[in-house]
């Protein structure tokens, strides 16, 4: 990763998270009244700040090897389960589900199944495949609509992705990207859907020249408009980095340029993707960014809580750091003003590249997060 390292290193070769790519699977080796979201792991007494590109690398953090995790015992306590959202879509194909189906006798099976595999998570579109992206998106959105559930989709194909770091890739240029977005939007249908638009694309834009940044932001603003024109029920959220990265004023300035303050293209912002910052810190960060951003009062924020149950590691490690835990369960009812949802954008157990190959499901890491 480069200095402003990506928060989504695990996607790397477009195989990470729950994917709509249909590739081979990894293994262990290698709103009415709303209520608070249930906790999978009790939050720390004092919420610790989580790095961004610092736990999923922080802008200035360096990649370090995380310490190894102890071997699980043969007899395992019955896992504490959390209520599963019936509003969010659970994709029936994922690497964690593959592992669960293939390893019924593994002593870690119940913990991983009940606390990770049974929870809804985002579906990533991390490859540049213009010929198939429409049909792949349609498969997810039509399935979600048939079940009355809300899919969370992550288009991740912006050119110069990750500034050429571990998650490099994407469309060859912005004209190609704009055409890819048109095809992505064509599969959205008419049901409710949440779109997490291009993680890192705004927070990490400092690596681009002023001209390149302006061009990228114009494409992002266009993407938001295209998606919302294609499906008025789509909710589009723009990249706000995380609480350990850019200042709210800086982030809001860039977000405004990228169209995030316009209701024609945006429903708000997202933060903490693939990171570890505490929910409390992310709530404060997102509210500060929204205040600085301006725009309609309807703009809100969503937070990736998949791995932030213990906050960020104090030493700034970002690559599969030890001692991290699952955060709040995915929900569209947070009980917090301007916080629209807690989501699992990063699928817990898919490695950043230290406890397994980048983007692969690693049961030992999943077990460590979940137990």
C-alpha positions in Angstrom: 0.0 0.0 0.0 1.1 3.5 -0.6 1.2 6.2 2.0 -2.5 6.9 1.9 -3.2 3.2 1.9 -6.6 1.8 1.0 -9.1 0.7 3.5 -10.1 -2.2 1.2 -6.9 -4.0 0.6 -8.7 -7.3 1.1 -10.5 -6.8 -2.3 -7.1 -6.8 -3.9 -7.6 -9.0 -6.9 -11.4 -8.5 -7.0 -12.0 -11.7 -5.0 -12.7 -10.2 -1.6 -15.8 -9.8 0.6 -19.0 -11.5 -0.6 -18.5 -11.2 -4.3 -20.7 -11.3 -7.3 -17.8 -12.5 -9.4 -18.5 -16.2 -9.3 -14.8 -17.1 -8.8 -13.2 -19.9 -6.9 -13.5 -19.8 -3.1 -10.9 -19.4 -0.5 -10.2 -21.7 2.4 -8.7 -21.4 5.9 -5.3 -21.8 4.6 -3.1 -21.2 3.2 -36.7 3.9 10.4 -42.1 4.1 13.5 -39.8 3.6 16.3 -36.2 2.5 16.1 -34.1 0.7 18.5 -30.4 0.4 19.0 -28.7 -2.3 16.9 -27.9 -5.5 18.8 -24.3 -6.0 19.7 -22.4 -9.0 18.7 -19.6 -7.9 21.0 -20.1 -5.5 24.0 -18.4 -2.2 23.1 -15.3 -1.1 25.0 -16.0 1.1 28.1 -14.0 3.9 26.5 -14.4 3.8 22.7 -10.9 3.8 21.2 -10.2 5.6 17.9 -9.8 3.3 15.0 -7.3 4.0 12.3 -8.5 3.8 8.7 -5.9 3.2 6.4 -4.4 2.7 9.8 -6.2 -0.4 10.8 -7.1 -1.0 7.4 -4.2 1.0 6.8 -4.1 4.5 8.2 -2.8 7.1 5.9 0.6 7.0 7.5 0.6 3.5 8.9 3.0 0.8 7.7 2.1 -2.7 7.0 3.0 -5.0 9.8 2.5 -8.7 10.4 -0.2 -9.4 12.9 0.5 -11.8 15.7 -0.7 -15.4 15.2 -3.9 -16.5 16.8 -4.1 -19.4 19.2 -5.4 -22.7 18.0 -9.1 -23.2 18.8 -10.0 -25.8 21.5 -11.7 -28.9 20.5 -14.7 -28.2 22.7 -16.3 -24.9 22.1 -18.8 -23.0 24.2 -22.1 -22.4 22.5 -21.7 -19.0 20.7 -23.7 -16.0 21.7 -25.9 -15.2 18.8 -27.3 -11.8 17.7 -30.6 -11.1 16.1 -30.3 -11.2 12.3 -31.7 -8.3 10.3 -34.6 -9.5 8.2 -34.6 -6.3 6.2 -31.0 -6.6 4.8 -30.2 -9.1 2.1 -28.1 -12.1 2.8 -26.5 -13.3 -0.3 -26.6 -17.2 -0.5 -23.2 -17.4 -2.1 -20.1 -16.3 -0.1 -16.8 -17.7 0.9 -17.8 -17.9 4.6 -20.9 -19.9 3.6 -18.8 -22.2 1.4 -16.6 -22.8 4.4 -19.6 -23.5 6.7 -21.1 -26.0 4.3 -17.8 -27.8 3.8 -16.7 -28.0 7.4 -19.7 -29.1 9.6 -17.5 -30.9 12.0 -15.0 -28.2 12.6 -15.0 -27.1 16.2 -15.2 -23.4 15.1 -18.3 -24.1 12.9 -21.1 -22.9 15.2 -19.3 -19.7 16.1 -18.5 -18.8 12.5 -21.9 -19.8 11.2 -24.1 -18.0 13.8 -22.0 -14.9 14.3 -20.7 -14.3 10.7 -22.3 -16.5 8.0 -25.9 -15.8 9.2 -25.4 -12.0 9.1 -26.2 -10.0 5.9 -23.2 -8.4 4.3 -22.4 -6.3 1.2 -21.9 -7.7 -2.3 -18.9 -6.3 -4.1 -18.5 -5.6 -7.8 -14.7 -5.2 -7.8 -13.8 -6.2 -11.3 -14.1 -4.4 -14.6 -16.4 -6.7 -16.5 -18.8 -4.4 -18.6 -20.3 -7.4 -20.5 -21.6 -9.1 -17.4 -22.0 -6.5 -14.7 -25.7 -5.7 -15.5 -26.8 -9.4 -15.2 -24.8 -9.9 -12.0 -26.3 -6.8 -10.4 -29.7 -7.9 -11.5 -29.3 -11.3 -10.0 -28.7 -9.7 -6.6 -31.4 -7.0 -6.8 -34.1 -9.2 -8.2 -33.4 -11.8 -5.4 -33.5 -9.0 -2.8 -36.8 -7.6 -4.2 -38.4 -11.1 -4.2 -37.5 -11.5 -0.5 -38.5 -8.0 0.4 -34.9 -7.4 1.5 -32.4 -4.6 0.9 -29.2 -5.6 -0.8 -26.0 -3.6 -0.1 -23.9 -3.3 -3.3 -20.4 -2.0 -3.6 -19.3 -0.8 -7.1 -15.5 -0.7 -6.9 -14.0 -0.1 -10.3 -12.8 3.5 -10.3 -9.6 4.0 -12.3 -6.3 4.4 -10.3 -8.0 2.5 -7.5 -6.0 2.5 -4.3 -3.4 4.7 -5.9 -1.7 1.6 -7.4 -1.5 -0.2 -4.0 -2.6 -3.7 -3.1 -6.2 -3.1 -4.3 -5.1 -1.5 -7.6 -7.2 -2.1 -10.6 -10.5 -0.8 -11.9 -11.6 0.5 -15.3 -8.9 1.6 -17.7 -10.0 5.2 -17.8 -12.9 7.4 -16.7 -14.8 7.1 -20.0 -14.8 3.4 -19.6 -15.7 3.8 -15.9 -18.7 6.0 -16.8 -19.9 3.3 -19.3 -19.4 0.6 -16.7 -21.5 2.6 -14.2 -24.3 2.8 -16.8 -24.3 -1.0 -17.1 -24.1 -1.4 -13.3 -27.1 0.9 -12.9 -29.1 -1.0 -15.6 -29.2 -4.0 -13.2 -30.6 -2.2 -10.2 -34.3 -2.8 -10.9 -36.9 -0.9 -8.9 -36.5 -2.3 -5.4 -34.8 -0.8 -2.4 -31.0 -1.0 -2.6 -28.1 0.6 -0.8 -25.0 1.5 -2.9 -21.7 2.1 -1.2 -20.0 4.1 -4.0 -16.4 3.4 -4.5 -14.6 3.0 -1.1 -11.4 5.1 -0.8 -12.3 7.1 -4.0 -12.7 10.4 -2.1 -10.7 10.0 1.1 -7.6 8.8 -0.8 -7.8 11.3 -3.6 -4.8 13.3 -2.4 -2.6 10.9 -4.4 -4.1 12.4 -7.6 -3.2 15.7 -9.2 -5.7 18.5 -8.9 -6.9 17.9 -12.5 -7.2 14.1 -12.0 -9.1 14.7 -8.7 -11.5 17.0 -10.4 -12.1 14.5 -13.2 -12.6 11.6 -10.7 -15.1 13.7 -8.6 -17.0 14.6 -11.8 -17.4 10.9 -12.6 -18.5 10.1 -9.1 -21.1 12.8 -9.1 -22.3 11.4 -12.5 -22.3 7.9 -11.1 -24.6 8.9 -8.2 -27.0 10.6 -10.6 -27.0 7.7 -13.0 -27.7 5.2 -10.2 -30.6 7.3 -8.7 -32.1 8.0 -12.1 -32.0 4.2 -12.9 -33.7 3.3 -9.6 -35.2 6.2 -7.5 -35.3 3.8 -4.5 -31.6 3.3 -4.6 -29.8 5.0 -1.7 -26.3 6.1 -2.7 -23.5 6.8 -0.1 -20.2 8.5 -0.8 -16.8 7.9 0.7 -16.1 9.7 4.0 -13.0 7.7 4.9 -13.0 7.3 8.7 -12.4 9.1 11.9 -8.6 8.5 11.9 -8.0 9.9 8.4 -8.8 13.3 6.9 -10.4 16.2 8.9 -14.1 16.6 8.5 -13.6 19.9 6.7 -11.2 18.4 4.2 -13.3 15.4 3.6 -16.5 17.5 3.2 -14.8 19.8 0.7 -13.9 16.9 -1.5 -17.3 15.2 -1.0 -19.0 18.4 -2.1 -17.0 18.4 -5.3 -17.9 14.7 -5.8 -21.7 15.5 -5.7 -22.3 14.1 -2.2 -24.2 17.3 -1.1 -26.7 17.0 -3.9 -29.9 15.0 -3.4 -29.8 14.3 -7.2 -26.8 12.0 -6.7 -26.5 11.3 -3.0 -28.2 10.1 0.2 -25.2 10.8 2.3 -21.8 9.2 3.2 -20.2 6.0 4.5 -17.2 5.4 6.7 -14.9 2.8 8.2 -15.0 0.4 5.3 -12.7 -2.5 6.2 -11.5 -0.6 9.2 -11.6 -0.9 13.0 -12.6 2.6 14.4 -15.2 2.4 17.1 -18.8 3.1 16.3 -18.9 6.0 18.7 -15.9 7.7 16.9 -17.5 7.0 13.5 -20.8 8.5 14.5 -19.1 11.7 15.7 -16.9 11.8 12.5 -19.8 11.3 10.2 -22.0 14.0 11.9 -19.1 16.4 11.7 -18.5 15.7 8.0 -22.3 16.0 7.3 -22.4 19.4 9.1 -19.4 20.6 7.1 -20.8 19.2 3.9 -24.2 21.0 4.0 -26.8 19.9 1.6 -30.3 18.7 2.4 -31.1 17.6 6.0 -32.1 14.2 4.7 -28.5 13.3 4.1 -27.3 10.6 6.5 -24.4 8.2 7.0 -23.8 4.5 7.2 -20.9 2.8 9.1 -19.1 -0.4 8.5 -19.2 -2.1 11.9 -18.0 -5.5 10.7 -14.7 -5.5 12.7 -14.8 -2.6 15.1 -16.1 -4.2 18.3 -12.8 -3.7 20.1 -11.9 -0.4 18.4 -8.7 0.3 16.5 -5.4 -1.3 17.6 -3.3 1.2 19.5 -0.2 0.5 17.4 -1.9 1.5 14.2 -1.7 -2.0 12.6 -4.2 -2.4 9.8 -3.5 -5.8 8.4 -5.5 -8.5 10.2 -4.5 -7.0 13.6 -4.9 -9.3 16.6 -7.5 -8.6 19.3 -10.2 -7.2 17.0 -13.8 -8.2 17.4 -17.1 -8.1 15.5 -18.9 -4.9 15.9 -22.6 -4.1 15.9 -24.9 -6.3 13.9 -26.0 -5.0 10.5 -29.2 -3.0 10.8 -31.2 -0.2 9.2 -32.5 0.9 12.6 -29.6 2.5 14.6 -31.5 4.8 16.9 -28.9 7.5 16.2 -29.7 10.8 14.5 -28.4 11.0 10.9 -26.9 7.4 11.1 -29.0 5.5 8.6 -27.5 2.0 9.1 -24.7 -0.1 10.5 -23.6 -2.4 7.7 -21.1 -5.2 7.3 -19.4 -3.9 4.1 -16.2 -5.9 4.7 -17.0 -9.6 5.4 -15.4 -10.6 8.6 -12.9 -13.3 8.2 -11.7 -12.3 4.7 -8.1 -11.4 5.2 -6.3 -8.2 4.6 -3.3 -10.3 3.5 -1.5 -11.2 6.7 -3.5 -14.2 8.1 -4.4 -15.4 4.7 -4.1 -14.3 1.1 -5.7 -10.9 0.4 -9.4 -11.3 0.0 -9.6 -15.0 0.9 -11.8 -16.3 3.7 -9.6 -17.4 6.6 -11.4 -19.5 9.2 -8.8 -18.9 11.9 -9.2 -15.1 11.5 -13.0 -15.3 11.4 -13.0 -17.4 14.6 -10.8 -14.9 16.4 -13.1 -12.1 15.5 -16.3 -14.0 16.4 -15.5 -15.8 19.6 
